[in-house]
Structures are given as structure tokens and as C-alpha cells.
Amino acid sequence: MIKDPSALHSPSEEAYDLADAPELKSEVMTLNVGPQHPSTHGVLRVVVDLSGEQILRLTPHIGYLHTGFEKNMENRTYTQDITYTPRMDYLHSFAHDLAYALSVEKLVGAEVPLRAQTIRVMLNELSRIASHLVFLGTGMLDFGALTPFFYAFREREAVLDLFEWVTGQRFHHNYIRIGGLKEDLPEGFLEQVKKFIAAMPARIDEYEGLFRESPIFYERAKGVSVIPAEDAINLSLTGGSLRASGVNYDVRKAYPYAGYETYAFEVPVLQGGDIFDRVIIRALEMRESVKIIAQAVERLEAMGEGPVRDPDPQISLPPRKLLETSMEAVIYHFKLVTEGFHPALGEVYVPTESARGELGYYIVSDGGSMPYRVKVRAPSFVNLQTLPYACKGVQMADMVVVIASLDPVMGDVDR
């Protein structure tokens, strides 16, 4: 028992005098994160210079997932190269399929039937939604929110089921062909797409209800990692991250392709340039994709059945039934499969809008059956150079959230 309670508060002779305490000094610490760290969104290594918890400098190191796709594509025929394209951005793989096909079609002068163009737009926007769902689901995991992940992946699974139905594969679809598509849509497919887009707006409301008004999300995202419009342009940032900084640039509007100029949709633009706006703008973009898909479905139902490939036998394989009666068709089939077609001398680049920004294929033809040079303008690769700027001055705990807000896919970086 303590007889003198004042003894609890009176300093002893050995008490520590704060006046004698040494001055706290912060030394710069260099921290290596990755390349296999589970929070770095793929095989990415970043070297961070820290002063306490604040990031002074960040240097991304890439190349740990290098596939050599571009060089491999220069040693395959133009048709065989379609195998490689979806494997670069495996979240929005239809974007790579479409961008490559558009470039080659411009090179050879192929005429894509209207039905094939409309199906391409519909599937591309479905793929954009699937990609943004991964962004929202995994992005919220980085904030510590577990529930949105399950909600987002519920709808993503529905999209992948649709892809498996029409292409036979959930990820690497290999469905788009030079001059059109592999084949037409299966019976009943449009009805399922209509059911999906009818339910999707309410689902997006659910996602936003889970995090948009959350004080934790607001405090960690609002005003954090701001990229002003001028700096975003100077760093060549594109996609939703650029539009979140107030720059109204969407390739679908600026340089329309695949008939996008005939669809009614808005380009969401926000002004904050912070993590908050970079997350919210993806939800807004999904709403616009739903509008585009609805218009595409309506057009497909109105136009009925029709060709889905350029009928030129020097570009597209002849119909299978024709091989039974036409020797000429057999010859064209044999030459296309074994050798491929020979575009004229030239070079081409067609920009498109993927879920991550401007995506295009620069292709050089020397007149052979294989491209002389293939160079991919991949948005993840270009957007990643904004990471040192976006992370400067933020807390170490927010680094992974900053990376997530830029939405990189490392297969889109290391090619």
C-alpha cells in the first residue's frame, strides 16, 4: 500500500530531464520494395528514399516481367501475332486485340463489315468495365476495405462468363481477326448482355456507396498525390488518370476509330488530380461504357445477321464450306495459313483508348509476310513515369495507394 500518494508524481533523483534530451535527427533511409512484394501491383520494384515516413524520392525499376513480345511479333505472320496482343494487358485484353487489328487493317486496306465493328465496340467496352472492376476492387483492398473487392468481382465474373461464351476463353480471347472477327456471336448472347447492362448501374451505385462517403477513404485520398493538369500533360499521362487532372482527352473522341464517333457518350472529367478523383472517375467511366454497350446491342438487333469478316480472300480465310467445292479457296486457305499476306511497304500507327490510356501499335512493313518492326505505345509504360512525381512528399503508407490509382498492368510495361 502506498502511504504517500504524492510520491507517485514527484520526480526521483534518477528521473530523466527533458532539457538534456538529444535533438531528434532524421536521416535519409533508402528502402527497397519489391520486385515480388505483394503490394506493388505486379512485378515492379521501387527504391524509395525516406525521411521518417515521408517519401523524398522514388525510382521505379522495371523489366522483371519482360516477355519480348514486340520482337517475337517481328518473327511471326501478321495473323499469328494476334496470339501475343491480349497477353500484354490481360485486364483489358480486347483493347490490345483491337488496336493491333486496326493498325494492320490500315496497312493492308481491309474493310471491316459494320456488324463486326459493332461487336468489337460492344466487347471492348465490356472488357473496359471488367478492367475497371479490378481497379476498384483491388484498389479498395489497398485502402484496407475488403468488402468492395467481393462486390466488384461479382460483376467481373459475369463479364468473364460472357467472354468465355463468345470466344471460348476468359482472358486471352484471340477473337478479333485482321478484317473482322473469328466468327459471329452465339445465339442468345445479346439477351444476356442486355441483362448485364440493365443491372450494372445499380451495381455501380453499390460500389460508390461502400467507399465514396467513407471518411477513411476521403482522408487518405482527397488532396493526396495531386498531379496538376500541366504536369500530367508534360509527363504524357493519359487515360482516366489524365482526365482526373482536368484534361479532356479521350482517343475515342479525339481520334475516333471502330465507329465510336457514331455513339453517344460523355467523357468524365474531374479537376482534383488526386487519388480520390482518379478512383471516382473509373466508376463514372463504367457508366458511360454501359451506355455504349446498350447502343451497340440495339444496333446489332436492328441490323440482323451479316458478314463479320472482310470477304477479300487475300486477307480472310475463305468460308469452310467453300473448301469442299472450290480449289481456288483451298489455295487461298493454304497460302494464308502457311505464309500469310504481304502488305505493301509502309508504316502505320492507330491510337486507341484502353482502360489505362492511349494505346497504339506502330508497325513497319517491308513487304514481307511478317512485320519488320512492331512498337507498342503501351499506356502503363508511359503512365508509370509519373510515379516519382506522384509519390514525392507523400507518406510511405500511401505509396501503394498511389501506385494503384495510376492503374498499371506490368504486362503492359515489360514487353
Secondary structure as a PSIPRED ss2 file (coil, helix, strand):
# PSIPRED VFORMAT (PSIPRED V4.0)

   1 M C   1.000  0.000  0.000
   2 I C   1.000  0.000  0.000
   3 K C   1.000  0.000  0.000
   4 D C   1.000  0.000  0.000
   5 P H   0.000  1.000  0.000
   6 S H   0.000  1.000  0.000
   7 A H   0.000  1.000  0.000
   8 L H   0.000  1.000  0.000
   9 H C   1.000  0.000  0.000
  10 S C   1.000  0.000  0.000
  11 P C   1.000  0.000  0.000
  12 S C   1.000  0.000  0.000
  13 E C   1.000  0.000  0.000
  14 E C   1.000  0.000  0.000
  15 A C   1.000  0.000  0.000
  16 Y C   1.000  0.000  0.000
  17 D C   1.000  0.000  0.000
  18 L H   0.000  1.000  0.000
  19 A H   0.000  1.000  0.000
  20 D H   0.000  1.000  0.000
  21 A C   1.000  0.000  0.000
  22 P C   1.000  0.000  0.000
  23 E C   1.000  0.000  0.000
  24 L C   1.000  0.000  0.000
  25 K C   1.000  0.000  0.000
  26 S C   1.000  0.000  0.000
  27 E C   1.000  0.000  0.000
  28 V E   0.000  0.000  1.000
  29 M E   0.000  0.000  1.000
  30 T E   0.000  0.000  1.000
  31 L E   0.000  0.000  1.000
  32 N E   0.000  0.000  1.000
  33 V E   0.000  0.000  1.000
  34 G C   1.000  0.000  0.000
  35 P C   1.000  0.000  0.000
  36 Q C   1.000  0.000  0.000
  37 H C   1.000  0.000  0.000
  38 P C   1.000  0.000  0.000
  39 S C   1.000  0.000  0.000
  40 T C   1.000  0.000  0.000
  41 H C   1.000  0.000  0.000
  42 G C   1.000  0.000  0.000
  43 V C   1.000  0.000  0.000
  44 L C   1.000  0.000  0.000
  45 R E   0.000  0.000  1.000
  46 V E   0.000  0.000  1.000
  47 V E   0.000  0.000  1.000
  48 V E   0.000  0.000  1.000
  49 D E   0.000  0.000  1.000
  50 L E   0.000  0.000  1.000
  51 S E   0.000  0.000  1.000
  52 G C   1.000  0.000  0.000
  53 E C   1.000  0.000  0.000
  54 Q E   0.000  0.000  1.000
  55 I E   0.000  0.000  1.000
  56 L E   0.000  0.000  1.000
  57 R E   0.000  0.000  1.000
  58 L E   0.000  0.000  1.000
  59 T E   0.000  0.000  1.000
  60 P E   0.000  0.000  1.000
  61 H E   0.000  0.000  1.000
  62 I C   1.000  0.000  0.000
  63 G C   1.000  0.000  0.000
  64 Y C   1.000  0.000  0.000
  65 L C   1.000  0.000  0.000
  66 H C   1.000  0.000  0.000
  67 T C   1.000  0.000  0.000
  68 G C   1.000  0.000  0.000
  69 F H   0.000  1.000  0.000
  70 E H   0.000  1.000  0.000
  71 K H   0.000  1.000  0.000
  72 N H   0.000  1.000  0.000
  73 M H   0.000  1.000  0.000
  74 E C   1.000  0.000  0.000
  75 N C   1.000  0.000  0.000
  76 R C   1.000  0.000  0.000
  77 T C   1.000  0.000  0.000
  78 Y C   1.000  0.000  0.000
  79 T C   1.000  0.000  0.000
  80 Q H   0.000  1.000  0.000
  81 D H   0.000  1.000  0.000
  82 I H   0.000  1.000  0.000
  83 T H   0.000  1.000  0.000
  84 Y C   1.000  0.000  0.000
  85 T H   0.000  1.000  0.000
  86 P H   0.000  1.000  0.000
  87 R H   0.000  1.000  0.000
  88 M C   1.000  0.000  0.000
  89 D C   1.000  0.000  0.000
  90 Y C   1.000  0.000  0.000
  91 L C   1.000  0.000  0.000
  92 H C   1.000  0.000  0.000
  93 S H   0.000  1.000  0.000
  94 F H   0.000  1.000  0.000
  95 A H   0.000  1.000  0.000
  96 H H   0.000  1.000  0.000
  97 D H   0.000  1.000  0.000
  98 L H   0.000  1.000  0.000
  99 A H   0.000  1.000  0.000
 100 Y H   0.000  1.000  0.000
 101 A H   0.000  1.000  0.000
 102 L H   0.000  1.000  0.000
 103 S H   0.000  1.000  0.000
 104 V H   0.000  1.000  0.000
 105 E H   0.000  1.000  0.000
 106 K H   0.000  1.000  0.000
 107 L H   0.000  1.000  0.000
 108 V H   0.000  1.000  0.000
 109 G C   1.000  0.000  0.000
 110 A C   1.000  0.000  0.000
 111 E C   1.000  0.000  0.000
 112 V C   1.000  0.000  0.000
 113 P C   1.000  0.000  0.000
 114 L H   0.000  1.000  0.000
 115 R H   0.000  1.000  0.000
 116 A H   0.000  1.000  0.000
 117 Q H   0.000  1.000  0.000
 118 T H   0.000  1.000  0.000
 119 I H   0.000  1.000  0.000
 120 R H   0.000  1.000  0.000
 121 V H   0.000  1.000  0.000
 122 M H   0.000  1.000  0.000
 123 L H   0.000  1.000  0.000
 124 N H   0.000  1.000  0.000
 125 E H   0.000  1.000  0.000
 126 L H   0.000  1.000  0.000
 127 S H   0.000  1.000  0.000
 128 R H   0.000  1.000  0.000
 129 I H   0.000  1.000  0.000
 130 A H   0.000  1.000  0.000
 131 S H   0.000  1.000  0.000
 132 H H   0.000  1.000  0.000
 133 L H   0.000  1.000  0.000
 134 V H   0.000  1.000  0.000
 135 F H   0.000  1.000  0.000
 136 L H   0.000  1.000  0.000
 137 G H   0.000  1.000  0.000
 138 T H   0.000  1.000  0.000
 139 G H   0.000  1.000  0.000
 140 M H   0.000  1.000  0.000
 141 L H   0.000  1.000  0.000
 142 D H   0.000  1.000  0.000
 143 F H   0.000  1.000  0.000
 144 G C   1.000  0.000  0.000
 145 A C   1.000  0.000  0.000
 146 L C   1.000  0.000  0.000
 147 T H   0.000  1.000  0.000
 148 P H   0.000  1.000  0.000
 149 F H   0.000  1.000  0.000
 150 F H   0.000  1.000  0.000
 151 Y H   0.000  1.000  0.000
 152 A H   0.000  1.000  0.000
 153 F H   0.000  1.000  0.000
 154 R H   0.000  1.000  0.000
 155 E H   0.000  1.000  0.000
 156 R H   0.000  1.000  0.000
 157 E H   0.000  1.000  0.000
 158 A H   0.000  1.000  0.000
 159 V H   0.000  1.000  0.000
 160 L H   0.000  1.000  0.000
 161 D H   0.000  1.000  0.000
 162 L H   0.000  1.000  0.000
 163 F H   0.000  1.000  0.000
 164 E H   0.000  1.000  0.000
 165 W H   0.000  1.000  0.000
 166 V H   0.000  1.000  0.000
 167 T H   0.000  1.000  0.000
 168 G C   1.000  0.000  0.000
 169 Q C   1.000  0.000  0.000
 170 R C   1.000  0.000  0.000
 171 F C   1.000  0.000  0.000
 172 H C   1.000  0.000  0.000
 173 H C   1.000  0.000  0.000
 174 N C   1.000  0.000  0.000
 175 Y C   1.000  0.000  0.000
 176 I E   0.000  0.000  1.000
 177 R E   0.000  0.000  1.000
 178 I C   1.000  0.000  0.000
 179 G C   1.000  0.000  0.000
 180 G E   0.000  0.000  1.000
 181 L E   0.000  0.000  1.000
 182 K C   1.000  0.000  0.000
 183 E C   1.000  0.000  0.000
 184 D C   1.000  0.000  0.000
 185 L C   1.000  0.000  0.000
 186 P C   1.000  0.000  0.000
 187 E C   1.000  0.000  0.000
 188 G C   1.000  0.000  0.000
 189 F H   0.000  1.000  0.000
 190 L H   0.000  1.000  0.000
 191 E H   0.000  1.000  0.000
 192 Q H   0.000  1.000  0.000
 193 V H   0.000  1.000  0.000
 194 K H   0.000  1.000  0.000
 195 K H   0.000  1.000  0.000
 196 F H   0.000  1.000  0.000
 197 I H   0.000  1.000  0.000
 198 A H   0.000  1.000  0.000
 199 A H   0.000  1.000  0.000
 200 M H   0.000  1.000  0.000
 201 P H   0.000  1.000  0.000
 202 A H   0.000  1.000  0.000
 203 R H   0.000  1.000  0.000
 204 I H   0.000  1.000  0.000
 205 D H   0.000  1.000  0.000
 206 E H   0.000  1.000  0.000
 207 Y H   0.000  1.000  0.000
 208 E H   0.000  1.000  0.000
 209 G H   0.000  1.000  0.000
 210 L H   0.000  1.000  0.000
 211 F H   0.000  1.000  0.000
 212 R C   1.000  0.000  0.000
 213 E C   1.000  0.000  0.000
 214 S C   1.000  0.000  0.000
 215 P H   0.000  1.000  0.000
 216 I H   0.000  1.000  0.000
 217 F H   0.000  1.000  0.000
 218 Y H   0.000  1.000  0.000
 219 E H   0.000  1.000  0.000
 220 R H   0.000  1.000  0.000
 221 A H   0.000  1.000  0.000
 222 K C   1.000  0.000  0.000
 223 G C   1.000  0.000  0.000
 224 V C   1.000  0.000  0.000
 225 S C   1.000  0.000  0.000
 226 V C   1.000  0.000  0.000
 227 I C   1.000  0.000  0.000
 228 P C   1.000  0.000  0.000
 229 A H   0.000  1.000  0.000
 230 E H   0.000  1.000  0.000
 231 D H   0.000  1.000  0.000
 232 A H   0.000  1.000  0.000
 233 I H   0.000  1.000  0.000
 234 N H   0.000  1.000  0.000
 235 L C   1.000  0.000  0.000
 236 S C   1.000  0.000  0.000
 237 L C   1.000  0.000  0.000
 238 T C   1.000  0.000  0.000
 239 G C   1.000  0.000  0.000
 240 G H   0.000  1.000  0.000
 241 S H   0.000  1.000  0.000
 242 L H   0.000  1.000  0.000
 243 R H   0.000  1.000  0.000
 244 A C   1.000  0.000  0.000
 245 S C   1.000  0.000  0.000
 246 G C   1.000  0.000  0.000
 247 V C   1.000  0.000  0.000
 248 N C   1.000  0.000  0.000
 249 Y C   1.000  0.000  0.000
 250 D C   1.000  0.000  0.000
 251 V H   0.000  1.000  0.000
 252 R H   0.000  1.000  0.000
 253 K H   0.000  1.000  0.000
 254 A H   0.000  1.000  0.000
 255 Y C   1.000  0.000  0.000
 256 P C   1.000  0.000  0.000
 257 Y C   1.000  0.000  0.000
 258 A C   1.000  0.000  0.000
 259 G C   1.000  0.000  0.000
 260 Y H   0.000  1.000  0.000
 261 E H   0.000  1.000  0.000
 262 T H   0.000  1.000  0.000
 263 Y C   1.000  0.000  0.000
 264 A C   1.000  0.000  0.000
 265 F C   1.000  0.000  0.000
 266 E C   1.000  0.000  0.000
 267 V C   1.000  0.000  0.000
 268 P C   1.000  0.000  0.000
 269 V C   1.000  0.000  0.000
 270 L C   1.000  0.000  0.000
 271 Q C   1.000  0.000  0.000
 272 G C   1.000  0.000  0.000
 273 G C   1.000  0.000  0.000
 274 D C   1.000  0.000  0.000
 275 I H   0.000  1.000  0.000
 276 F H   0.000  1.000  0.000
 277 D H   0.000  1.000  0.000
 278 R H   0.000  1.000  0.000
 279 V H   0.000  1.000  0.000
 280 I H   0.000  1.000  0.000
 281 I H   0.000  1.000  0.000
 282 R H   0.000  1.000  0.000
 283 A H   0.000  1.000  0.000
 284 L H   0.000  1.000  0.000
 285 E H   0.000  1.000  0.000
 286 M H   0.000  1.000  0.000
 287 R H   0.000  1.000  0.000
 288 E H   0.000  1.000  0.000
 289 S H   0.000  1.000  0.000
 290 V H   0.000  1.000  0.000
 291 K H   0.000  1.000  0.000
 292 I H   0.000  1.000  0.000
 293 I H   0.000  1.000  0.000
 294 A H   0.000  1.000  0.000
 295 Q H   0.000  1.000  0.000
 296 A H   0.000  1.000  0.000
 297 V H   0.000  1.000  0.000
 298 E H   0.000  1.000  0.000
 299 R H   0.000  1.000  0.000
 300 L H   0.000  1.000  0.000
 301 E H   0.000  1.000  0.000
 302 A H   0.000  1.000  0.000
 303 M H   0.000  1.000  0.000
 304 G C   1.000  0.000  0.000
 305 E C   1.000  0.000  0.000
 306 G C   1.000  0.000  0.000
 307 P C   1.000  0.000  0.000
 308 V C   1.000  0.000  0.000
 309 R E   0.000  0.000  1.000
 310 D C   1.000  0.000  0.000
 311 P C   1.000  0.000  0.000
 312 D C   1.000  0.000  0.000
 313 P C   1.000  0.000  0.000
 314 Q C   1.000  0.000  0.000
 315 I C   1.000  0.000  0.000
 316 S C   1.000  0.000  0.000
 317 L C   1.000  0.000  0.000
 318 P C   1.000  0.000  0.000
 319 P C   1.000  0.000  0.000
 320 R H   0.000  1.000  0.000
 321 K H   0.000  1.000  0.000
 322 L H   0.000  1.000  0.000
 323 L H   0.000  1.000  0.000
 324 E H   0.000  1.000  0.000
 325 T C   1.000  0.000  0.000
 326 S C   1.000  0.000  0.000
 327 M H   0.000  1.000  0.000
 328 E H   0.000  1.000  0.000
 329 A H   0.000  1.000  0.000
 330 V H   0.000  1.000  0.000
 331 I H   0.000  1.000  0.000
 332 Y H   0.000  1.000  0.000
 333 H H   0.000  1.000  0.000
 334 F H   0.000  1.000  0.000
 335 K H   0.000  1.000  0.000
 336 L H   0.000  1.000  0.000
 337 V H   0.000  1.000  0.000
 338 T H   0.000  1.000  0.000
 339 E C   1.000  0.000  0.000
 340 G C   1.000  0.000  0.000
 341 F C   1.000  0.000  0.000
 342 H C   1.000  0.000  0.000
 343 P C   1.000  0.000  0.000
 344 A C   1.000  0.000  0.000
 345 L C   1.000  0.000  0.000
 346 G E   0.000  0.000  1.000
 347 E E   0.000  0.000  1.000
 348 V E   0.000  0.000  1.000
 349 Y E   0.000  0.000  1.000
 350 V E   0.000  0.000  1.000
 351 P E   0.000  0.000  1.000
 352 T E   0.000  0.000  1.000
 353 E E   0.000  0.000  1.000
 354 S E   0.000  0.000  1.000
 355 A C   1.000  0.000  0.000
 356 R C   1.000  0.000  0.000
 357 G E   0.000  0.000  1.000
 358 E E   0.000  0.000  1.000
 359 L E   0.000  0.000  1.000
 360 G E   0.000  0.000  1.000
 361 Y E   0.000  0.000  1.000
 362 Y E   0.000  0.000  1.000
 363 I E   0.000  0.000  1.000
 364 V E   0.000  0.000  1.000
 365 S E   0.000  0.000  1.000
 366 D C   1.000  0.000  0.000
 367 G C   1.000  0.000  0.000
 368 G C   1.000  0.000  0.000
 369 S C   1.000  0.000  0.000
 370 M C   1.000  0.000  0.000
 371 P C   1.000  0.000  0.000
 372 Y C   1.000  0.000  0.000
 373 R E   0.000  0.000  1.000
 374 V E   0.000  0.000  1.000
 375 K E   0.000  0.000  1.000
 376 V E   0.000  0.000  1.000
 377 R E   0.000  0.000  1.000
 378 A C   1.000  0.000  0.000
 379 P H   0.000  1.000  0.000
 380 S H   0.000  1.000  0.000
 381 F H   0.000  1.000  0.000
 382 V H   0.000  1.000  0.000
 383 N H   0.000  1.000  0.000
 384 L H   0.000  1.000  0.000
 385 Q H   0.000  1.000  0.000
 386 T H   0.000  1.000  0.000
 387 L H   0.000  1.000  0.000
 388 P H   0.000  1.000  0.000
 389 Y H   0.000  1.000  0.000
 390 A H   0.000  1.000  0.000
 391 C H   0.000  1.000  0.000
 392 K C   1.000  0.000  0.000
 393 G C   1.000  0.000  0.000
 394 V C   1.000  0.000  0.000
 395 Q E   0.000  0.000  1.000
 396 M H   0.000  1.000  0.000
 397 A H   0.000  1.000  0.000
 398 D H   0.000  1.000  0.000
 399 M H   0.000  1.000  0.000
 400 V H   0.000  1.000  0.000
 401 V H   0.000  1.000  0.000
 402 V H   0.000  1.000  0.000
 403 I H   0.000  1.000  0.000
 404 A H   0.000  1.000  0.000
 405 S H   0.000  1.000  0.000
 406 L H   0.000  1.000  0.000
 407 D C   1.000  0.000  0.000
 408 P C   1.000  0.000  0.000
 409 V C   1.000  0.000  0.000
 410 M H   0.000  1.000  0.000
 411 G H   0.000  1.000  0.000
 412 D H   0.000  1.000  0.000
 413 V H   0.000  1.000  0.000
 414 D C   1.000  0.000  0.000
 415 R C   1.000  0.000  0.000
